[in-house]
Amino acid sequence: MDSAYDDKFDTEAIAPITEACGAYYLELWHGATIAFKDMALSILPHLMTTAAKKNGRTEKIVILTATSGDTGKAALAGFADVPGTGIVVFYPKDGVSPVQKLQMVTQRGDNTCVVGIEGNFDDAQTGVKKLFTDERVRGELAAAGYVFSSANSINIGRLVPQIVYYVYSYATLLREGKIKDGDEINIVVPTGNFGNILAAYYARAMGLPVKTLICASNENRVLYDFFGTGAYDRNREFILTSSPSMDILISSNLERLIYHIAGDDADKDRELMAKLLSEGRYEITPSMREQLTMFHGGFATEEETLAEIGRVYRQAHYLIDTHTAVASAVYAAYREKTGDATPTVIASTASPFKFPRAVAQAIDVPADGDDDLALAAKLAEVTGRTLPKAVRELSSAPVRHSGICAIDGMEQAVKGFLKI
């Protein structure tokens, strides 16, 4: 724990909470890559290598990861030069922000490999899962002394640390006198892959007094539609938005929730996931829907997202990124609709300087043809904030990874990196 949560974080609090506009923003982006994935991926390499030793595993662990923008860099930073590991990250080459891409392709570490794919995040995620379940590929790796693992939230080691910060946020509000022991809170999470909000669901299942879990989507509103209808349908247009880490139509962690509401029935879960693969949709039963009453789904358009960044900045002089703005806008709409005044924690998932172009537009900072790094510096100057080290360092960092592959070339990319 001491090695994971050290001076890589730019605040002693690790995850400070800021009160603004009637909500508590849980800032999960103070780590080395200025996104919430640092919270889990700082500890995951320590957990994984320790577990391997305890279990007498001698193979080299190959971390295979798909990213919609944030997981990749956080995983790379966590596993870079960790003995006994290698890491391969696939990202959609046209589906991440310029800052996110620069963070990945400049990553140091002899055991790191970053590859852009000619497809979207769902393609990358599906390709990674296919490699994990391909017995032939796993056999070839085993023969060469390698074993696959993941830094995506399909790895339960990603979800477990995420449960902690929801408990921490409750304890912090209690300690500061914002709530009384036993009071309920709401939790709002901007989500695409459903991992971060699933961790909040697990915290609630473990006894955290949570009234409502508010699932906030961007214009890729497949989760909003699911909670409204009970039907999960990915047969729709894939939309590129200013909140790219949420541009997802196959929310892989929903599979875990479906398992629970199906009565921990793996066969039923498998049946529905097979339908998703073959038909692109599935529908849960009325009895399963009855177990989702703690969830509320909402979504924000691109216009609403930018307007929310502007509103929060004008009203509270508080700067939020596009993903946090989706959650904030959904919460504002929820509160207006329901009148629910329960104290509410909003998961703030990334630094605003990771998406400077959209944030600058939202608060009327002219871009004037600046590239994203120059614009981030201007944004910091105009708003009186310190530009994060993770962004400052990018301007002089050399590009180390330039690989691009087709969707069907992912297996060969992994084998090429491992030289097998």
Rosetta blueprint (number, residue, H / E / L):
1 M L
2 D L
3 S L
4 A L
5 Y L
6 D L
7 D L
8 K L
9 F L
10 D L
11 T L
12 E L
13 A L
14 I L
15 A L
16 P L
17 I E
18 T E
19 E E
20 A E
21 C L
22 G L
23 A E
24 Y E
25 Y E
26 L E
27 E E
28 L L
29 W L
30 H L
31 G L
32 A L
33 T L
34 I L
35 A E
36 F L
37 K H
38 D H
39 M H
40 A H
41 L H
42 S L
43 I L
44 L H
45 P H
46 H H
47 L H
48 M H
49 T H
50 T H
51 A H
52 A H
53 K H
54 K H
55 N L
56 G L
57 R L
58 T L
59 E L
60 K E
61 I E
62 V E
63 I E
64 L E
65 T E
66 A E
67 T L
68 S L
69 G L
70 D L
71 T H
72 G H
73 K H
74 A H
75 A H
76 L H
77 A H
78 G H
79 F H
80 A L
81 D L
82 V L
83 P L
84 G L
85 T E
86 G E
87 I E
88 V E
89 V E
90 F E
91 Y E
92 P E
93 K L
94 D L
95 G L
96 V L
97 S L
98 P H
99 V H
100 Q H
101 K H
102 L H
103 Q H
104 M H
105 V H
106 T L
107 Q L
108 R L
109 G L
110 D L
111 N L
112 T E
113 C E
114 V E
115 V E
116 G E
117 I E
118 E L
119 G L
120 N L
121 F H
122 D H
123 D H
124 A H
125 Q H
126 T H
127 G H
128 V H
129 K H
130 K H
131 L H
132 F H
133 T H
134 D L
135 E H
136 R H
137 V H
138 R H
139 G H
140 E H
141 L H
142 A H
143 A H
144 A L
145 G L
146 Y E
147 V E
148 F E
149 S E
150 S L
151 A L
152 N L
153 S L
154 I L
155 N L
156 I H
157 G H
158 R H
159 L H
160 V H
161 P H
162 Q H
163 I H
164 V H
165 Y H
166 Y H
167 V H
168 Y H
169 S H
170 Y H
171 A H
172 T H
173 L H
174 L H
175 R H
176 E L
177 G L
178 K L
179 I L
180 K L
181 D L
182 G L
183 D L
184 E L
185 I E
186 N E
187 I E
188 V E
189 V E
190 P E
191 T L
192 G L
193 N L
194 F L
195 G H
196 N H
197 I H
198 L H
199 A H
200 A H
201 Y H
202 Y H
203 A H
204 R H
205 A H
206 M L
207 G L
208 L L
209 P L
210 V E
211 K E
212 T E
213 L E
214 I E
215 C E
216 A E
217 S E
218 N L
219 E L
220 N L
221 R L
222 V H
223 L H
224 Y H
225 D H
226 F H
227 F H
228 G H
229 T H
230 G L
231 A E
232 Y E
233 D E
234 R L
235 N L
236 R L
237 E L
238 F L
239 I L
240 L L
241 T L
242 S L
243 S L
244 P H
245 S H
246 M H
247 D L
248 I L
249 L L
250 I L
251 S L
252 S L
253 N L
254 L H
255 E H
256 R H
257 L H
258 I H
259 Y H
260 H H
261 I H
262 A L
263 G L
264 D L
265 D L
266 A H
267 D H
268 K H
269 D H
270 R H
271 E H
272 L H
273 M H
274 A H
275 K H
276 L H
277 L H
278 S H
279 E H
280 G L
281 R E
282 Y E
283 E E
284 I L
285 T L
286 P H
287 S H
288 M H
289 R H
290 E H
291 Q H
292 L H
293 T L
294 M L
295 F E
296 H E
297 G E
298 G E
299 F E
300 A L
301 T L
302 E H
303 E H
304 E H
305 T H
306 L H
307 A H
308 E H
309 I H
310 G H
311 R H
312 V H
313 Y H
314 R H
315 Q H
316 A H
317 H L
318 Y L
319 L L
320 I L
321 D L
322 T H
323 H H
324 T H
325 A H
326 V H
327 A H
328 S H
329 A H
330 V H
331 Y H
332 A H
333 A H
334 Y H
335 R H
336 E H
337 K H
338 T H
339 G L
340 D L
341 A L
342 T L
343 P L
344 T E
345 V E
346 I E
347 A E
348 S E
349 T L
350 A E
351 S L
352 P H
353 F H
354 K H
355 F L
356 P H
357 R H
358 A H
359 V H
360 A H
361 Q H
362 A H
363 I L
364 D L
365 V L
366 P L
367 A L
368 D L
369 G L
370 D L
371 D L
372 D H
373 L H
374 A H
375 L H
376 A H
377 A H
378 K H
379 L H
380 A H
381 E H
382 V H
383 T H
384 G L
385 R L
386 T L
387 L L
388 P L
389 K H
390 A H
391 V H
392 R H
393 E H
394 L H
395 S H
396 S H
397 A L
398 P L
399 V L
400 R L
401 H L
402 S L
403 G E
404 I E
405 C E
406 A L
407 I H
408 D H
409 G H
410 M H
411 E H
412 Q H
413 A H
414 V H
415 K H
416 G H
417 F H
418 L H
419 K L
420 I L
